[in-house]
Amino acid sequence: MRTATLAALSALVTVLALAVGLPQAQAASSLPCDIYAAAGTPCVAAHSLVRALYSSYNGSLYQVQRASDSATANIGLLAAGGYANAAAQDSFCSGTTCIITQIYDQSSRHNDLTVEGAGGAGAADVGAPADALPVTVGGHQVYGLEISAGMGYRDNSTSGVAVNGQAEGMYMVTSGTHVNGSCCFDYGNAETNNKDTGNGHMDAINFGTECWFSPCYGQGPWVQADLENGLFQSDSGYSKNTSNTGTGPLPFVTALLKNNGQNHFALKYGNAQSGGLTTTYSGAEPTTSGYSPMHQEGAIVLGTGGDNSNGSIGSFFEGVMTSGIPTDAADDSVQANIVSVGYGGATGSTGSLTAGSEISLRATTSCCTTDYIRHQNNSAVVSSITSSSSALDKSDSTWIVRRGLASSSCVSFESRNYPGDFLRHSNFRLYRQPMDGTAQFRADATFCPTTGKSGTGSSLASYNYPTRFIRHYNLNVYIASNGGSNAWDSATSWTDDVSWAVSQPWAP
């Protein structure tokens, strides 16, 4: 009777709210740490630069420091349980550059990550550039964390993180397009003294192309367990799963590890844009002494190995660590939530040279009016793209216009399918490369639009070589002057070759 009465009252309130135009309260959707808490394995660490990981969270996500005066600012959310306020970062860092100095833990444990100090295998790290990894998430333009060699974050004094064989789970959203085979792009449990203290003293997700124990199948990158002194794909170290050839260059990857600390660990991965999780290993701990039971120390590391081995590169968008092993059902629900936010979705703007617009750049020279600038094997080339072209070719020829990395009055071009990679010139030729935060990269990846030299379209002058413009020549792409000693500086058809039609993007 009481339930029926409450239901009737609730319906009456809804009718009255509609009648007078009042906003209706809506239940917040469950986010990853809500899901894990409901399953009995609460988050003890929750780090993200892009969004809240609890539906009730309304604090800061990360801190940036600007180069001009060393001032710092905390970057928060647009709304509780929502997405990062990237505009606040853009405003604070306008006219200068910023690095990320702290990544806040959204859990009540306050396990915040700061720039990592020196360790047994690496000198003190530096902060990652704050604007290196622009990305659309949940329909909002936000920033991820782009790690280059020599960058990393850590907390050696934590609360609630598993130690001495306790059970835990963890995941991170990363990218298969920004990886290498150096040690070690990790997120998870590490030593508290930045040194290698022996087998089983780490329990962290590793993502990269380093094959520690042969054989590994395919080219990677693989989701592996860094349990110290080895990147493990099974209890024997090497892969026992011939179908685990790695994720390939997926722009967004969910990487997951769980470990009961005694006799069992499991590895999973998924496409963070669609679908579910795939288990690549679920079985015993490594057979070598020291891993069963584990000896975790409870520090948290991001971007390096436990001893600050810091030669790796990688991307990080969000990640959590739990107390206890999450159920497979909880993992599946978290993956579904990650997919639902739309990592790498459309920016909502197309066909112009304004920041945030997705475009393709078409040649206007009479010979080549179906040719577009695309990346291929890291180089910029031109090739014919039509409606019948493959999805890969269409993605490779789609670019996102960003505010110029060296000047906000100019533009930079981020790859649509390689987040954080930009068109930049080196020895006058153009390449697709990951943004490393250096002044040289910023200048090389910045271009200033002008009216097309042929009188049509747009021409794009190099920021640091202003008499040179983006030009196609013999199917490659250069910055070229009108006449000069290099073949690509030929005056023949120069005005046509440096004039580009800013077109609708080929990728959806």
C-alpha positions in Angstrom: 0.0 0.0 0.0 2.9 2.4 0.9 4.7 1.6 -2.3 1.5 2.3 -4.3 1.0 5.6 -2.5 4.6 6.7 -3.1 4.3 5.8 -6.8 1.1 7.8 -7.0 2.7 10.8 -5.4 5.7 10.6 -7.7 3.5 10.5 -10.7 1.6 13.6 -9.4 4.9 15.5 -8.9 5.9 14.7 -12.4 2.6 15.9 -13.8 2.8 19.1 -11.8 6.4 19.7 -12.9 5.4 19.3 -16.5 2.4 21.6 -16.0 4.4 24.5 -14.6 7.5 23.9 -16.6 9.8 22.9 -13.8 12.9 20.8 -14.6 12.6 17.2 -13.7 15.3 15.5 -11.7 17.0 12.6 -13.5 18.9 9.7 -11.9 22.6 10.0 -12.7 23.9 7.1 -14.8 26.4 4.8 -13.1 30.0 5.6 -14.0 32.9 3.1 -13.6 33.6 3.6 -9.9 29.8 3.5 -9.2 29.7 0.2 -11.0 32.7 -1.3 -9.2 31.4 -0.1 -5.8 28.0 -1.7 -6.4 29.8 -5.0 -7.2 31.7 -4.9 -3.9 35.0 -3.9 -5.3 35.3 -0.1 -4.7 37.8 2.1 -6.4 40.8 3.0 -4.3 42.2 5.2 -7.2 40.4 6.9 -10.0 42.4 9.1 -12.4 41.1 10.8 -15.5 41.9 13.9 -17.5 38.7 13.7 -19.5 35.7 12.9 -17.3 34.4 12.1 -13.8 34.5 8.4 -12.9 31.9 8.7 -10.2 28.4 10.2 -11.0 28.6 12.4 -7.9 32.2 13.7 -8.5 32.5 17.4 -9.0 36.1 18.1 -8.0 39.3 18.8 -10.0 40.7 16.3 -12.5 44.2 17.6 -12.9 46.5 20.6 -12.4 48.4 22.5 -15.1 51.4 24.8 -14.7 52.1 27.5 -17.3 55.6 28.3 -18.5 55.2 32.1 -18.5 55.0 32.6 -14.8 54.9 29.1 -13.2 51.4 29.7 -12.0 49.1 26.7 -11.6 45.4 26.0 -12.1 43.2 23.1 -11.4 41.0 21.9 -14.2 37.6 20.6 -13.1 34.3 19.5 -14.7 31.6 21.2 -16.6 29.1 19.6 -14.2 29.1 16.9 -11.5 29.6 13.5 -13.1 30.5 15.1 -16.4 33.4 16.1 -18.6 36.5 18.2 -18.3 36.3 21.9 -18.6 39.0 22.1 -21.3 38.1 25.7 -22.0 39.5 26.6 -18.6 42.8 25.1 -19.6 42.8 26.9 -22.9 42.1 30.2 -21.2 44.7 29.8 -18.5 47.4 28.6 -21.0 46.6 31.2 -23.7 49.7 32.8 -25.1 52.1 30.3 -23.4 52.5 26.6 -22.8 51.4 24.4 -19.9 52.5 21.1 -18.5 50.4 18.7 -16.4 51.8 18.7 -12.9 49.3 16.6 -11.0 46.5 14.1 -11.7 43.9 14.0 -8.9 42.4 10.8 -7.5 38.6 11.1 -7.6 38.2 8.4 -4.9 38.1 9.3 -1.2 41.6 7.9 -0.8 43.2 11.0 -2.4 45.9 9.0 -4.2 47.0 11.9 -6.4 49.7 11.5 -9.0 52.6 14.0 -9.3 55.6 14.1 -11.7 57.8 11.2 -10.9 61.2 11.6 -9.3 64.4 9.8 -10.1 64.6 6.0 -9.8 66.8 3.1 -10.1 66.7 3.2 -13.9 65.8 6.7 -14.9 66.4 10.4 -14.0 63.6 12.5 -12.6 60.8 12.9 -15.1 59.2 16.0 -16.5 55.5 16.8 -16.9 53.6 16.1 -20.1 52.5 19.0 -22.3 48.9 19.8 -21.4 47.7 20.4 -25.0 49.4 17.4 -26.7 46.4 15.1 -26.9 43.1 16.9 -27.8 40.2 14.5 -28.2 36.5 14.5 -28.3 34.8 12.6 -25.5 31.1 12.7 -24.8 30.7 15.3 -27.5 33.2 17.6 -25.6 36.7 18.6 -26.7 39.0 17.6 -23.8 42.6 16.6 -23.4 44.3 13.3 -22.7 47.8 12.6 -21.3 50.4 12.1 -24.0 53.5 10.5 -22.5 56.9 10.7 -24.3 60.2 9.3 -23.1 61.2 10.9 -19.9 57.7 11.7 -18.6 55.9 9.9 -15.8 53.7 10.3 -12.7 53.7 8.5 -9.4 52.4 8.4 -5.8 54.6 6.5 -3.3 52.4 7.1 -0.3 49.0 5.8 -0.9 45.9 4.7 0.9 44.0 1.5 0.3 46.0 0.1 -2.6 46.8 -3.6 -2.4 49.9 -4.7 -0.6 51.6 -8.1 0.2 49.4 -10.4 -1.9 46.1 -8.6 -1.5 43.6 -8.8 -4.4 43.0 -5.9 -6.8 41.8 -5.0 -10.3 42.6 -2.1 -12.6 41.9 -0.8 -16.1 43.0 2.1 -18.2 41.8 3.6 -21.5 44.9 4.1 -23.7 45.7 4.2 -27.4 47.2 1.7 -29.8 48.5 4.4 -32.0 51.1 5.9 -29.6 53.3 3.0 -28.4 56.8 1.7 -28.6 58.9 -1.2 -27.5 60.8 0.5 -24.7 60.2 -0.1 -21.0 57.6 0.6 -19.6 54.3 2.2 -20.2 52.5 1.1 -17.0 49.6 2.0 -14.9 49.1 0.4 -11.5 50.8 -0.9 -8.4 54.5 -0.3 -8.0 57.4 -0.1 -5.5 57.4 2.8 -2.9 61.1 3.6 -3.4 61.3 3.9 -7.3 63.6 0.9 -7.4 63.3 -2.7 -8.5 62.9 -4.6 -5.2 62.3 -8.0 -6.7 59.8 -10.4 -8.3 56.1 -9.8 -7.5 56.6 -6.3 -6.1 54.7 -4.7 -9.0 51.2 -5.4 -10.3 50.5 -3.0 -13.2 49.0 -3.0 -16.6 51.6 -2.6 -19.3 50.7 -1.6 -22.9 53.3 -1.5 -25.7 55.1 -3.5 -28.2 57.9 -4.8 -26.0 58.0 -8.6 -26.0 59.8 -9.6 -22.8 59.3 -13.3 -23.1 59.3 -14.9 -26.5 57.2 -15.9 -28.3 54.7 -13.0 -28.6 52.3 -13.3 -31.6 51.6 -10.6 -34.1 53.0 -7.0 -33.9 51.2 -5.8 -30.8 50.7 -3.7 -28.9 49.7 -6.1 -26.2 48.1 -5.7 -22.8 50.5 -7.4 -20.4 51.1 -7.6 -16.7 54.2 -5.9 -15.3 54.7 -7.9 -12.2 58.3 -6.7 -12.0 61.2 -8.3 -13.8 59.0 -9.3 -16.6 56.0 -8.3 -18.8 53.8 -11.4 -18.5 51.2 -12.7 -21.0 50.8 -15.9 -19.1 52.2 -17.8 -16.1 55.2 -18.7 -18.2 55.7 -15.1 -19.3 55.4 -15.8 -23.1 52.1 -15.8 -24.9 50.2 -19.1 -24.8 47.4 -17.6 -26.9 48.2 -17.6 -30.6 45.2 -15.5 -31.3 46.5 -12.7 -29.1 48.3 -10.7 -31.8 47.7 -7.4 -30.1 45.2 -4.6 -30.6 46.9 -3.0 -33.6 46.5 0.7 -34.1 43.1 1.1 -32.5 42.8 4.8 -31.5 41.2 3.9 -28.1 41.8 0.7 -26.1 40.5 -0.5 -22.8 43.3 -2.5 -21.1 42.4 -4.5 -18.0 44.3 -6.5 -15.4 43.1 -8.3 -12.3 45.1 -10.3 -9.8 44.0 -12.2 -6.6 47.6 -11.8 -5.3 47.9 -15.4 -4.6 47.5 -17.8 -7.5 45.6 -16.2 -10.3 45.7 -13.2 -12.7 43.8 -12.3 -15.8 44.3 -9.9 -18.8 41.6 -8.4 -21.0 41.3 -5.7 -23.7 38.6 -4.1 -25.7 38.0 -1.5 -28.3 37.0 1.6 -26.2 34.8 2.8 -29.1 32.7 -0.4 -29.6 32.1 -3.9 -28.5 33.0 -5.9 -25.4 36.1 -7.2 -23.7 38.3 -10.1 -24.8 40.2 -12.2 -22.2 43.7 -13.0 -23.5 44.8 -14.9 -20.3 43.2 -16.2 -17.1 45.2 -18.5 -15.0 48.0 -19.1 -12.6 50.5 -16.6 -11.4 54.0 -16.8 -12.9 55.8 -20.0 -12.0 59.1 -18.3 -11.2 59.7 -17.7 -7.4 58.3 -14.5 -5.9 55.0 -14.2 -7.8 52.8 -16.6 -5.8 52.0 -15.0 -3.5 52.6 -11.4 -4.8 54.5 -8.8 -2.8 52.9 -5.6 -4.0 54.1 -2.4 -2.2 51.1 -0.2 -3.0 52.6 2.8 -4.9 50.9 3.9 -8.1 52.8 4.6 -11.2 51.7 6.0 -14.6 53.9 6.1 -17.7 57.0 4.3 -16.5 58.2 1.1 -14.9 58.5 0.6 -11.2 62.1 1.6 -11.1 61.3 4.7 -13.3 62.4 3.0 -16.5 61.1 5.8 -18.7 61.9 5.1 -22.3 58.3 4.3 -23.2 55.6 6.4 -24.9 51.9 6.1 -24.4 48.5 7.7 -24.1 46.3 7.8 -21.0 42.7 9.0 -20.8 41.3 7.4 -17.7 42.0 4.5 -15.3 41.0 3.1 -11.9 42.3 0.6 -9.3 40.0 -1.4 -7.1 40.1 -3.2 -3.8 39.4 -6.8 -4.5 38.9 -8.5 -7.9 35.9 -7.1 -9.8 33.4 -9.6 -11.3 33.4 -10.2 -15.0 30.0 -8.7 -15.1 31.2 -5.5 -13.5 34.1 -5.3 -16.0 31.6 -5.7 -18.9 29.4 -2.9 -17.5 32.4 -0.7 -17.2 33.4 -1.4 -20.8 29.9 -0.6 -21.9 30.0 2.7 -20.1 33.4 3.5 -21.7 32.0 2.8 -25.1 28.9 4.9 -24.4 30.8 8.1 -23.9 32.0 8.2 -27.5 35.8 8.4 -27.4 37.0 10.1 -30.6 33.5 11.0 -31.7 32.8 13.7 -34.2 33.7 17.2 -33.2 30.4 18.6 -34.5 32.1 21.0 -37.0 33.3 20.2 -40.5 34.7 21.8 -43.6 36.5 24.9 -42.4 39.8 26.1 -41.0 38.4 26.9 -37.6 39.6 25.1 -34.5 37.7 21.9 -33.9 36.6 21.4 -37.5 37.1 18.1 -39.3 38.4 18.4 -42.8 40.1 16.9 -45.8 42.6 18.8 -47.9 42.1 18.4 -51.7 44.6 19.4 -54.3 43.4 22.0 -56.8 46.1 21.4 -59.5 44.3 20.3 -62.7 46.1 17.0 -62.8 45.1 16.0 -59.3 41.7 17.2 -58.2 40.8 13.9 -56.6 44.0 13.8 -54.6 44.0 14.5 -50.8 46.7 14.8 -48.2 46.8 11.6 -46.2 49.3 9.9 -43.9 50.8 6.6 -45.0 53.6 4.8 -43.0 54.0 8.0 -41.0 54.7 10.2 -44.0 52.3 12.7 -45.6 51.5 11.9 -49.2 48.7 12.7 -51.7 46.6 10.0 -53.2 43.2 9.7 -54.9 40.3 9.4 -52.4 36.8 8.7 -53.7 33.6 7.4 -52.3 34.7 3.9 -53.2 38.0 4.2 -51.2 38.5 2.0 -48.1 37.5 3.2 -44.7 41.2 3.3 -43.7 42.1 5.5 -46.7 39.2 7.9 -45.8 40.3 8.0 -42.2 44.0 8.6 -43.1 42.9 11.6 -45.2 40.8 13.2 -42.5 42.3 15.9 -40.2 41.0 17.8 -37.2 41.9 21.5 -37.2 43.4 22.6 -33.9 44.6 25.9 -32.6 48.2 26.4 -33.8 50.5 24.7 -31.4 53.0 27.6 -31.7 50.5 30.4 -32.4 46.8 30.6 -31.7 46.3 32.8 -34.9 47.4 29.9 -37.0 46.4 26.2 -37.1 47.7 22.7 -36.6 46.3 19.5 -38.1 45.7 16.5 -35.8 45.2 13.0 -37.4 41.6 11.8 -37.1 42.6 8.2 -36.5 45.9 8.7 -34.6 45.0 10.8 -31.6 47.8 13.2 -30.6 49.7 12.9 -33.9 50.0 16.0 -36.0 51.3 17.0 -39.4 54.7 18.5 -39.0 57.6 19.2 -41.3 61.2 17.9 -40.9 63.8 18.6 -43.5 61.0 20.3 -45.5 59.0 17.1 -45.8 55.7 16.5 -43.9 55.1 13.6 -41.6 52.5 12.5 -39.1 54.2 12.4 -35.7 53.1 12.5 -32.0 53.3 15.8 -30.3 56.2 15.8 -27.8 55.7 19.3 -26.3 59.0 20.8 -27.6 59.1 24.3 -29.1 60.6 22.8 -32.2 57.7 20.5 -32.7 55.2 23.2 -32.0 56.7 25.4 -34.7 57.1 22.7 -37.2 53.4 21.6 -36.8 51.9 25.1 -37.1 50.7 26.6 -40.4 49.2 29.9 -41.2 46.3 30.1 -43.7 46.1 32.6 -46.5 44.1 33.0 -49.6 45.1 30.4 -52.2 48.1 31.5 -54.2 46.3 30.5 -57.4 43.3 32.5 -56.4 41.3 29.5 -55.3 41.1 27.7 -52.0 43.6 28.2 -49.2 47.4 28.2 -49.0 49.1 27.2 -45.7 52.4 28.9 -44.8 54.9 27.2 -42.5 55.0 29.1 -39.2 58.7 29.0 -38.9 59.5 29.2 -42.6 56.9 31.7 -43.7 57.9 31.9 -47.3 57.3 28.1 -47.6 53.8 26.7 -48.1 52.4 23.1 -47.9 52.9 21.7 -51.5 52.3 18.4 -53.2 55.1 17.3 -55.4 55.6 13.8 -57.0 52.9 12.5 -54.6 54.7 13.6 -51.5 54.0 16.7 -49.4 56.6 19.4 -48.5 56.9 22.9 -47.4 58.1 24.6 -50.6 59.2 28.0 -51.7 58.4 29.5 -55.2 61.7 28.6 -56.8 64.9 27.3 -55.1 67.5 24.6 -55.1 65.3 21.7 -54.1 63.2 19.8 -56.7 60.0 20.5 -54.7 60.7 24.3 -54.9 60.2 24.3 -58.7 58.3 27.3 -59.8 56.4 25.2 -62.3 52.7 25.0 -61.2 53.8 26.2 -57.7 50.8 28.4 -57.2 48.4 25.6 -58.0 50.3 23.0 -56.0 50.2 25.1 -52.8 46.5 25.9 -53.1 44.1 23.5 -51.3 40.4 23.1 -51.2 39.3 22.7 -47.6 36.7 20.0 -48.0 34.2 18.0 -46.0 36.0 15.2 -44.1 36.1 11.8 -45.7 35.9 9.9 -42.4 32.4 9.9 -40.8 
